[in-house]
């Protein structure tokens, strides 16, 4: 059932080191079992690793560009019409773009299994650098989402 009225968004505090809200969102998303300080340390380690891998830019700028490369423009949503469910392509709104990008970044970082990665910070740093270079699993997920939306554009007239 749809919400009635406006949805209130909570104000997030800026992270202590970079004074950036998107890094705070990344910390909150990567946190496990409410251990924010552990997540904060891992994120900062990941950004330090990013600094060593991409020397000509600041790690926050690399992270911001990586998020821009991950953010989806279109997605498909299920819509029931006359007993049949159609995948209807719809544009992704502002806050959801960023939320999906951060979610995909964290999830695909966690899924990385390789002997060269020992910590979450290393996995996240690799995924950020890959996304910065328009590669990696999170960017592939965005492209897959766009392909699904493009394949189902015949049902765009069912948009609500």
Secondary structure, 3 states (H helix, E strand, C coil): CCCCCCCCCCCCCCCCCCCCHHHHHHHHHHCCCCCHHHHHHHHHHHHHHHHHHCCCCCHHHHHHHHHHHHCCCEEEEEEEECCEEEEEEEECCHHHHHHHHHHHHHHHHHHCCCCCCCCHHHHHHHHHHHHHCCCCHHHHHHHHHHHHHHHCHHHHHHCC
